[in-house]
C-alpha cells in the first residue's frame, strides 16, 4: 500500500503493474492488481515444478498535475503442492505389461529377488515414497523394503512353494492428500526357463505363428503364379481365334496357291483357230471358276473383254468335236 500527504485528488493513489515478461510470458498473464487497493491476484494457477519464483515491479501514481509516482519490487514465491502421482519406472505400471522375474529354487532367506523403482516430480516431503505389498500369492514368502523398494525372500524356498508367485506393489508419496501408483510383478521359482510350462506354450505358439505366416506367403505366391499362367493361356487362345480365316471366307484370294494372271491358248486343229488370252478368277465361297477373255488375236471370232459363259450353242459345238477328236486319237 502507498500514501500521499497531498489534499483531495492530488493525494489519491492509483496502482499498476509495470509491463514486463516472466519466462517469456507477459506479467499480465500471471498477475493482476487492483488499481484502488493495490491488492495483487493470481490470474492462473502455478506449477512449482515449472516456475518457483519471479519478481514484478508495482507502480503507485497520484492524480495530481503533473502526476507523481513511486515504485516497488514485489517478489513472488510459489509453494509446492502434492499434484503429481508417483511414477513407476520398473517394472511397468499395471495395465501396460506384466513383468516376470526368475527366482532360484535354492534361494535362502533375505535373498534379493527384484526391486521396484519409482520417482515423484514433487519436491520436499511430497516426493518421499514408501513401498508396500498389497497382494501376494503367498504373503509370508516375500517382503519389500518400505523406502528402498527391494523385494527379498522372508524364508528359504521349499519344494512345496508354488512355482508362480504374483505380487501387487503399491507406491505412495508423503503428500497431503497422499497419491499412489501400483504395479504387478510375477515371480517364477525355477532354475531354468525351459521348465516353465507357460513359457513352453508361448514359444510353441510363436513358432506355430511363424510357420502359418510362411505357409500363407507360399500359398499366395503359388496362387498368383497360377492365375498369371491361366490369363496368359486364355489371351493366346483368344488371339488365335481372332486371326482371319483365309481359306473359306468368300471372295478372298487364296494365299497358298499361285495362279498366273494371264492364260494363253493356241488351237491349231479344232474349230477355234485363234489364240486367246484370259484371266482366271477363283472365289473360295462358291468354289467355282470364271474365265474372262482379255484379248483375242482373231477379232472376227470373239470380241475382247468378254466372259466365257456356258451356253447351249457352246455345248453343241463341243459335242460336235467329239467324233473328230476320237478319230485323231485313233491315228
C-alpha positions, 0 to 999 in steps of 0.5 A: 500500500502507498500514501500521499500527504497531498489534499483531495485528488492530488493525494489519491493513489492509483496502482499498476503493474509495470509491463514486463515478461516472466519466462517469456510470458507477459506479467499480465498473464500471471498477475493482476492488481487492483488499481484502488487497493493495490491488492495483487491476484493470481490470474492462473494457477502455478506449477512449482515444478515449472516456475518457483519464483519471479519478481514484478515491479508495482507502480503507485501514481497520484492524480495530481498535475503533473502526476507523481509516482513511486515504485516497488519490487514485489517478489513472488514465491510459489509453494509446492503442492502434492499434484503429481502421482508417483511414477513407476519406472520398473517394472511397468505400471499395471495395465501396460505389461506384466513383468516376470522375474526368475527366482532360484529354487535354492534361494535362502532367506533375505535373498534379493529377488527384484526391486521396484523403482519409482520417482515423484516430480514433487519436491520436499516431503511430497516426493518421499515414497514408501513401498508396500505389498498389497497382494501376494500369492503367498504373503509370508514368502516375500517382503519389500523394503518400505523406502528402498523398494527391494523385494527379498525372500522372508524364508528359504524356498521349499519344494512345496512353494508354488512355482508362480508367485504374483505380487501387487506393489503399491507406491505412495508419496508423503503428500497431503492428500497422499497419491499412489501408483501400483504395479504387478510383478510375477515371480517364477521359482525355477532354475531354468526357463525351459521348465516353465510350462507357460513359457513352453506354450508361448514359444510353441505358439510363436513358432506355430505363428511363424510357420502359418505366416510362411505357409500363407506367403507360399500359398499366395505366391503359388496362387498368383503364379497360377492365375498369371499362367491361366490369363496368359493361356486364355489371351493366346487362345483368344488371339488365335481365334481372332486371326482371319480365316483365309481359306473359306471366307468368300471372295478372298484370294487364296494365299497358298496357291499361285495362279498366273494372271494371264492364260494363253491358248493356241488351237491349231486343229479344232474349230477355234483357230485363234489364240486367246488370252484370259484371266482366271478368277477363283472365289473360295465361297462358291468354289467355282471358276470364271474365265474372262477373255482379255484379248483375242488375236482373231477379232472376227471370232470373239470380241475382247473383254468378254466372259466365257459363259456356258451356253447351249450353242457352246455345248453343241459345238463341243459335242460336235468335236467329239467324233473328230477328236476320237478319230485323231486319237485313233491315228 
